[in-house]
């Protein structure tokens, strides 16, 4: 939705779009790898786990790690989209307050 809001504002649009794509990819990874591992692990017997339970655990653990870094990248890209449009100088209100104090 944020991509729609900033669609006409360059360069924020590119950064916002990249961040949104990263977050969508992280969500897709959850549905393709994490959730199936959750379902399979939930059905395992604790008394007699199957031989491949370590593969399921590794799939669950490593895809969470990958998702973390993709979500971190998405967050950073969203942050950059805000920073590229932030004025470099002082805000007008702050400058006006400093001038009124100087008098």
C-alpha atoms as an extended CHARMM CRD file, in Angstrom:
* protein
*
       103  EXT
         1         1  UNK       CA              0.0000000000        0.0000000000        0.0000000000  PROA      1               0.0000000000
         2         2  UNK       CA              2.8600000000        2.3810000000        0.7470000000  PROA      2               0.0000000000
         3         3  UNK       CA              4.1790000000        1.7760000000       -2.7700000000  PROA      3               0.0000000000
         4         4  UNK       CA              0.8640000000        3.0740000000       -4.0920000000  PROA      4               0.0000000000
         5         5  UNK       CA              1.0820000000        6.1950000000       -1.9240000000  PROA      5               0.0000000000
         6         6  UNK       CA              4.5830000000        7.1720000000       -3.1080000000  PROA      6               0.0000000000
         7         7  UNK       CA              4.2130000000        6.0230000000       -6.7310000000  PROA      7               0.0000000000
         8         8  UNK       CA              4.8910000000        9.4720000000       -8.1970000000  PROA      8               0.0000000000
         9         9  UNK       CA              7.7750000000       10.4390000000       -5.9400000000  PROA      9               0.0000000000
        10        10  UNK       CA             11.2460000000        9.5890000000       -7.1430000000  PROA      10              0.0000000000
        11        11  UNK       CA             13.5940000000        8.2350000000       -5.7730000000  PROA      11              0.0000000000
        12        12  UNK       CA             11.4670000000        7.1720000000       -2.7770000000  PROA      12              0.0000000000
        13        13  UNK       CA              9.2840000000        5.0070000000       -5.0020000000  PROA      13              0.0000000000
        14        14  UNK       CA             12.1620000000        2.7490000000       -6.0580000000  PROA      14              0.0000000000
        15        15  UNK       CA             13.3560000000        2.2270000000       -2.4870000000  PROA      15              0.0000000000
        16        16  UNK       CA              9.8110000000        1.6290000000       -1.2490000000  PROA      16              0.0000000000
        17        17  UNK       CA              9.1350000000       -0.8550000000       -4.0300000000  PROA      17              0.0000000000
        18        18  UNK       CA             12.3350000000       -2.7820000000       -3.2920000000  PROA      18              0.0000000000
        19        19  UNK       CA             11.4900000000       -2.8720000000        0.4080000000  PROA      19              0.0000000000
        20        20  UNK       CA              7.9660000000       -4.1010000000       -0.2980000000  PROA      20              0.0000000000
        21        21  UNK       CA              9.2830000000       -6.8060000000       -2.6240000000  PROA      21              0.0000000000
        22        22  UNK       CA             11.7220000000       -7.9730000000        0.0670000000  PROA      22              0.0000000000
        23        23  UNK       CA              8.9240000000       -8.2230000000        2.6350000000  PROA      23              0.0000000000
        24        24  UNK       CA              6.7080000000      -10.1150000000        0.1830000000  PROA      24              0.0000000000
        25        25  UNK       CA              9.5570000000      -12.5330000000       -0.5870000000  PROA      25              0.0000000000
        26        26  UNK       CA             10.0230000000      -13.1450000000        3.1480000000  PROA      26              0.0000000000
        27        27  UNK       CA              6.3180000000      -13.9060000000        3.4580000000  PROA      27              0.0000000000
        28        28  UNK       CA              6.4060000000      -16.3040000000        0.4970000000  PROA      28              0.0000000000
        29        29  UNK       CA              9.3730000000      -18.0970000000        2.0610000000  PROA      29              0.0000000000
        30        30  UNK       CA              7.3200000000      -18.6050000000        5.2070000000  PROA      30              0.0000000000
        31        31  UNK       CA              4.4780000000      -20.2190000000        3.2420000000  PROA      31              0.0000000000
        32        32  UNK       CA              6.7730000000      -22.4000000000        1.1090000000  PROA      32              0.0000000000
        33        33  UNK       CA              9.2790000000      -23.6360000000        3.7020000000  PROA      33              0.0000000000
        34        34  UNK       CA              8.5730000000      -22.6050000000        7.2840000000  PROA      34              0.0000000000
        35        35  UNK       CA              4.8820000000      -23.4420000000        7.4760000000  PROA      35              0.0000000000
        36        36  UNK       CA              5.2720000000      -26.9400000000        5.9110000000  PROA      36              0.0000000000
        37        37  UNK       CA              8.0770000000      -27.6380000000        8.3830000000  PROA      37              0.0000000000
        38        38  UNK       CA              5.8350000000      -26.4310000000       11.2350000000  PROA      38              0.0000000000
        39        39  UNK       CA              3.0720000000      -28.7830000000       10.1180000000  PROA      39              0.0000000000
        40        40  UNK       CA              5.4390000000      -31.7480000000        9.7300000000  PROA      40              0.0000000000
        41        41  UNK       CA              7.1500000000      -31.1280000000       13.0760000000  PROA      41              0.0000000000
        42        42  UNK       CA              3.8120000000      -30.7730000000       14.8560000000  PROA      42              0.0000000000
        43        43  UNK       CA              2.8180000000      -34.2640000000       13.7020000000  PROA      43              0.0000000000
        44        44  UNK       CA              6.0010000000      -35.9710000000       14.9010000000  PROA      44              0.0000000000
        45        45  UNK       CA              6.0180000000      -38.3020000000       17.8270000000  PROA      45              0.0000000000
        46        46  UNK       CA              8.3520000000      -37.1680000000       20.5850000000  PROA      46              0.0000000000
        47        47  UNK       CA              8.9510000000      -40.7300000000       21.7190000000  PROA      47              0.0000000000
        48        48  UNK       CA              9.9270000000      -42.0540000000       18.3070000000  PROA      48              0.0000000000
        49        49  UNK       CA             10.9840000000      -39.2810000000       15.8890000000  PROA      49              0.0000000000
        50        50  UNK       CA             11.5910000000      -40.2550000000       12.2530000000  PROA      50              0.0000000000
        51        51  UNK       CA             15.0970000000      -40.4470000000       10.8630000000  PROA      51              0.0000000000
        52        52  UNK       CA             14.7150000000      -37.2440000000        8.8470000000  PROA      52              0.0000000000
        53        53  UNK       CA             13.5350000000      -34.9990000000       11.6890000000  PROA      53              0.0000000000
        54        54  UNK       CA             16.8940000000      -33.2010000000       11.6780000000  PROA      54              0.0000000000
        55        55  UNK       CA             16.2930000000      -32.2110000000        8.0440000000  PROA      55              0.0000000000
        56        56  UNK       CA             12.9370000000      -30.7230000000        9.0390000000  PROA      56              0.0000000000
        57        57  UNK       CA             14.4780000000      -28.8850000000       11.9720000000  PROA      57              0.0000000000
        58        58  UNK       CA             17.2560000000      -27.5030000000        9.7770000000  PROA      58              0.0000000000
        59        59  UNK       CA             14.7360000000      -26.4060000000        7.1440000000  PROA      59              0.0000000000
        60        60  UNK       CA             12.7440000000      -24.6110000000        9.8270000000  PROA      60              0.0000000000
        61        61  UNK       CA             15.7770000000      -23.0020000000       11.4320000000  PROA      61              0.0000000000
        62        62  UNK       CA             17.6480000000      -21.8960000000        8.3060000000  PROA      62              0.0000000000
        63        63  UNK       CA             14.5910000000      -20.5090000000        6.5580000000  PROA      63              0.0000000000
        64        64  UNK       CA             13.8640000000      -18.4160000000        9.6560000000  PROA      64              0.0000000000
        65        65  UNK       CA             17.4140000000      -17.0990000000        9.4230000000  PROA      65              0.0000000000
        66        66  UNK       CA             17.0460000000      -16.2840000000        5.7290000000  PROA      66              0.0000000000
        67        67  UNK       CA             13.6950000000      -14.6060000000        6.3940000000  PROA      67              0.0000000000
        68        68  UNK       CA             15.2420000000      -12.4730000000        9.1290000000  PROA      68              0.0000000000
        69        69  UNK       CA             17.8820000000      -11.0620000000        6.7910000000  PROA      69              0.0000000000
        70        70  UNK       CA             15.3580000000      -10.4920000000        3.9930000000  PROA      70              0.0000000000
        71        71  UNK       CA             13.0180000000       -8.7050000000        6.4270000000  PROA      71              0.0000000000
        72        72  UNK       CA             15.9390000000       -6.6650000000        7.7550000000  PROA      72              0.0000000000
        73        73  UNK       CA             16.8020000000       -5.6630000000        4.1900000000  PROA      73              0.0000000000
        74        74  UNK       CA             13.1540000000       -4.7530000000        3.5770000000  PROA      74              0.0000000000
        75        75  UNK       CA             13.1020000000       -2.5850000000        6.6820000000  PROA      75              0.0000000000
        76        76  UNK       CA             16.3550000000       -0.8490000000        5.7240000000  PROA      76              0.0000000000
        77        77  UNK       CA             15.0540000000       -0.2150000000        2.2020000000  PROA      77              0.0000000000
        78        78  UNK       CA             11.8630000000        1.2970000000        3.6230000000  PROA      78              0.0000000000
        79        79  UNK       CA             13.9580000000        3.4630000000        5.9390000000  PROA      79              0.0000000000
        80        80  UNK       CA             16.0960000000        4.6290000000        3.0280000000  PROA      80              0.0000000000
        81        81  UNK       CA             12.9170000000        5.5600000000        1.1250000000  PROA      81              0.0000000000
        82        82  UNK       CA             12.0860000000        7.9850000000        3.9420000000  PROA      82              0.0000000000
        83        83  UNK       CA             15.6100000000        9.3240000000        4.3050000000  PROA      83              0.0000000000
        84        84  UNK       CA             16.0640000000       10.1510000000        0.6080000000  PROA      84              0.0000000000
        85        85  UNK       CA             13.1740000000       12.6160000000        0.8580000000  PROA      85              0.0000000000
        86        86  UNK       CA             14.1480000000       14.1150000000        4.2010000000  PROA      86              0.0000000000
        87        87  UNK       CA             15.5200000000       17.6580000000        3.8230000000  PROA      87              0.0000000000
        88        88  UNK       CA             19.2090000000       17.9690000000        4.6150000000  PROA      88              0.0000000000
        89        89  UNK       CA             18.9580000000       21.3240000000        6.4080000000  PROA      89              0.0000000000
        90        90  UNK       CA             17.0910000000       22.2580000000        9.5520000000  PROA      90              0.0000000000
        91        91  UNK       CA             13.3240000000       22.0950000000        9.4630000000  PROA      91              0.0000000000
        92        92  UNK       CA             11.6200000000       25.4720000000        8.8380000000  PROA      92              0.0000000000
        93        93  UNK       CA              9.9680000000       25.4320000000       12.2640000000  PROA      93              0.0000000000
        94        94  UNK       CA             13.2770000000       24.8080000000       14.0150000000  PROA      94              0.0000000000
        95        95  UNK       CA             14.9720000000       27.5870000000       12.0450000000  PROA      95              0.0000000000
        96        96  UNK       CA             12.1470000000       30.0230000000       12.9190000000  PROA      96              0.0000000000
        97        97  UNK       CA             12.4140000000       29.1300000000       16.6250000000  PROA      97              0.0000000000
        98        98  UNK       CA             16.1560000000       29.7450000000       16.5810000000  PROA      98              0.0000000000
        99        99  UNK       CA             15.6620000000       33.1410000000       14.9540000000  PROA      99              0.0000000000
       100       100  UNK       CA             13.0310000000       34.1750000000       17.4860000000  PROA      100             0.0000000000
       101       101  UNK       CA             15.3120000000       33.1580000000       20.3810000000  PROA      101             0.0000000000
       102       102  UNK       CA             18.1880000000       35.1380000000       18.9190000000  PROA      102             0.0000000000
       103       103  UNK       CA             16.1490000000       38.3800000000       19.0850000000  PROA      103             0.0000000000
